[in-house]
Amino acid sequence: KKEEKKEEEEEEGEEEEEEDDEHREVRAENKKGEPKRKEKKDEEEAATKEGANEKKEEEDAKEDKKAGTKAKEEKKTSQQKPAATKYIPPHLRKASVATDANKTGIDPTFMRQVRGLVNRLSEANFGAIATEIENLFTTWPFGVASDAVVACVLNVILALPGGASSSGHIALHAALVCALHEGVGVEVGGAFLDRAATAFTENFAQRSDTCSTLTLLFAHLYNFKVLHSSLIYGMVRFLLDSLDEFKVELLLLLVQNAGRQLRRDDADALKDIVATARDKVLSTAPVATPSQAGGVPLRLRFMLETLEELKNNKHQQDAPSSDAAVLCARLIKQGLHPYLKRKGTSLGANELKITWAELTSPEKKGRWWLVGSAFATVNYSKADTSTSLPEQSPQRADEKLQALARQHHMNTDVRRAIFCVLVSSDDYLDAFGHLFELRLKDQQDREIVHVLLYLCAQEKTYNPFYTHLAVKLCSHSHNFRFSFQYSFWDKFKLLDELAPRALSNLAKLLAHLVASGAISLSALKVVDFSSVTAKFVLFWRTFFTTLLCDYPEQTVTDAYGRLTHGAASGEQRMRRKVLEAAEKMQQDFSKVKQGILMFYIQGMDSATAASREQTSLLRMRVALTRRLINNSMAADTF
């Protein structure tokens, strides 16, 4: 058994030795093959890395292509749709509100409230937002509310990108300014326009893109009748002076967005603008290049074609101006008209009549949009200093005129301003220009007639200055004719209270107005020629003597012809919509004719003039006009 165990142990030892030898051989082979395996692994890893890099490059190229197509699509959409404003985080909004409040000195909470209302403005809630902003003027001081609203609206507009892409947003905010201008007061629109003009002059010197935004703002304010056409025409003339690429772009924006309204308001001025633009372009045209036909750059030629189409009333439906016109018409119809109807006013009631030169002048002082606030800037004509009298300062001269106006019972600022202009003017044209520099509203224009008649009556001898000025005013606006007619009706009731000098001056003024056609003889329908007094006879005898003797026969015939042919004939009366008005007019004319014939018998047959020749002329003219009146009365009865 021991021998068997030894043999088994020896066999196991031999097997273990054989296994150890095999393991050693394998290990040796493995040691020899390790470098080769490492090389294979390195090669495989390098191949995988190259494949991954190629895939990444392909993916990057695909992403670049997608980004390029997206950028192109965004550009197209940005040209078609209004550009959105940049997102401002809440903490930056608070900082901007605080800075605006520090600049304007307004409570930051109130500024935040106003800015919130302005930012929520849209076409759908236009009326509600305008009403809420209007209510702020009742809860806060008017000046504080006006400054806050003007600052917020202008900051929102200036933050918009330039060009036609933001025209919709600018038109919406311009409509808000128009609503506040007409509903709250002219102070809001005047302050806003003043700040916008200041911003334009500052940015125009730097050739900034903000000028295009402000140009669109001026165009839309004009479309909403906040501005007068004279300002836009002045701006066009300013841009036509020394043309360059920047001015051409601004001019195109202005013409495309406000051209149709300009043509409606003043077509003659538009023709002059087109002629001056053509001369400017031809005089400043460079030498012809392949991109320039006939020496005129393509952009300038496009501008001329746009102006010519506007002058000839040829507009394209695909033009940007059509979109602007549609947008403004929609805002007027759906937003402004309902709001202004509730306020009892209308578009253009408080239109700001100021020229571009006056608006951008650095010498302007005070709040020119308020009546009387900018009166100190009127440069009165200086007297001849060749005499021994020393020259007085404008301030002292202004104080003396104001004191003189108070002595003549000019009890309002408007009447005192008109009085100073009429007293200090060189001639009637100078007075006419200074009167319109006062920026009077529609109803305040009547004060001009009141002060003019008062000064005319106070003259020692009749002064033709008042006649020429009155005729000029009546030719400028039809409203002055009615104002003079109503003022003279008031004077007819007070003839017995007036001095003989005042009666003579007013009678001569009325005669000259009738001869010039500013007032018709039908204005005498309120006069009762049956009640005769001494001053009554003096007034009307002076009137008819001046009218019949101081003018040629044709002028007298025309003046009476307007009375004899003023009544409508039978066929014309049948065409009238209201027959009662035609019959009443016929009665008024017949009353005036009978009254004139009656006064001829009572006061003119025995009248004498300064000389025999004038007396004979007066009697001939009385006979002539009597025949005209009798013939017309016979035709009426027939």
C-alpha positions, 0 to 999 in steps of 0.5 A: 500500500505504501508503494502504491501511494508513492507511485500515485504521488509520483504520478501526480507530481509528474502531471503537475510538472507537465502542467507547469511546463504548459503554463510556462509556454503559454505565458511565454507566448502571451508575452510575445503576443502582447505588443501585437495586441496593443498595436491592434487596439491602438489601430482600432481606437484610432479608426473609431476616433476618425469615424466619430470626427467625420460624423461630427463634421457632417452634423456640424455642416447640417446644423450650419445649413439649418441655421442659414435657412432659419436666418433667411426665413427670420429675415423674410418674416421680419420684413413682412411682420412688425419687429418685436421689441427686445426682451428686458428682464424685470430687474432691468425694467425696474432700473430703467424706470428708476433712471427715467424717474430720476431724469424727469423727477417723477414718482417711480411708481407713477412712471411704472404705472404709465409704462405698464399701460403703454406697453399693453397698448394694442388695436383691440384695447386702444379705447380702454388704454386711452381712457385709463391714461386720460384718468391719470390726468385727473388723479395726478397733477396735469404737468406731472402726468403729461411729462410722464406720458410723453416720456414713456411713449417716446421712449417706447418709440425710440426703442423700436428698430428703424425702417418700415418694419416698425411702422405698425407699432409707431402708428399705434402709439401715434394714434394714442398721442392723437387721442390724448392731444384731442381729448385731454388737451393740446399740451400733451401733443405740443410737448410730445412734438417738441421732444420728438423734434429735439430727438430728431435734430440730435440723431440727425447730426449723427446719421442714426437709424433713429431718424427713420423711426422719428420720420415715420412718427411725424408722418403718422402724426400728420395722418392723424391730423395732429400736425399741419401740412406746412410742417411736413412740406417744410421737412421735405424741403429740408431733406431736399437740401443737399441730397445724400443717401441718408436723406433720400431714404428718409424722404422716401419713408415720408412720402410713402407714408404721408404722400397721399394725405399731402396731395389731398391737403395741398396739391399745388405745394406738392407740384412745387416740391416735385419740381424742386426735387427734379432740379436738385437731382439733375444738378447734383447727379454724378457721372454715369456708371453701369448702375446709374442710368443717365448719370442719376443714381437708381435710388434717386431715380426711384424717389423721383418716380415715386414723387411723380406717381404721387403728383399724378395720383398713381399709386400701386396697391403693393406699395408700402404706402398702401399698407400704412394707409390701410392701417391708419384708416383702421385705427381712425375708424375703430379706435379714434372715432369712437373715443373722440365721439365720446369726448365730443370732439373730432380729428384736426380740432386742435391741429398744430400749425407750425413750420419745420423751421420754427419747430427745429429752430434753436432760438425757440423759447417757452411752450410754443403750443400754448397761446401766449406762452411763446409770445416773447419770441415774436420779433417786433419791427424796430423803429427808425433809429436815425432820429435822436431817440435812443433805442429801447430794449425789446423787453421794455418795448414789450412791457410798454405795449402790454401796459398800453393794451391794458389801458385799452381794456384788453382783458385777456392774454389773447387780446393783449397779444393781438393788440401788440401785434397790430400796433407794432407791425410795419404793414398788413403783411407783417401783421398777418404773419405775426398773427399766425405765429401766435398759434391761435385756436379756431374759436380764438381767431374771432378775437382778431376781428374784435381787436381789429374793429376796436383799433379801427374805430379808435383811429383819428382818421380812417387808416386803410391798414385795417381794410387790407388786413381784413381782406387778407384774413377773409381771403385766407379763411372763410371763417373770418367772413362770418366773424366780421359779419357777426361783429358788424351786426353787433355794431349795428345795434350800438350805433347810437352809442358810438362816437362820430369818428368811430361811426365814420371809420367803421362805415368806411371799413364795411364799404371796402369789405363789401366792394372787395367781396369779403362781405355781401350786401345781404349782411344788411338784412338785420338792419331796420331802415325804418328807424332813422336817427342822426347817427344811423343816417351818418353811418349809412350815408358814409357807407353808401358814399364810400361804396358808390364814389371810391370805386369804379362803376364795374366794382359797384355793379358787381357788389350790387350784382351779388345781391340782385343775383344772389337769390335763386331762380325758380328752377334753381329753387326746385333743385334745392333740397330744402325749399323753405331755406330758399324762400327765406333767402329770397325774403332776406334779399327782398328786405335788403333791397327795399331797405336800401331804396328806402334809405336812398329816399331818406338819406341819399337824395339830399346827400352832398360830397366834398366837391361838385364832381363827387356829388354828381358822381354820387347821384349817378351811382345812386340812380344806377344802383336804384335801376339795378335793384328795381330790375331785380325786384321786377324779375323776382315778382315775375 
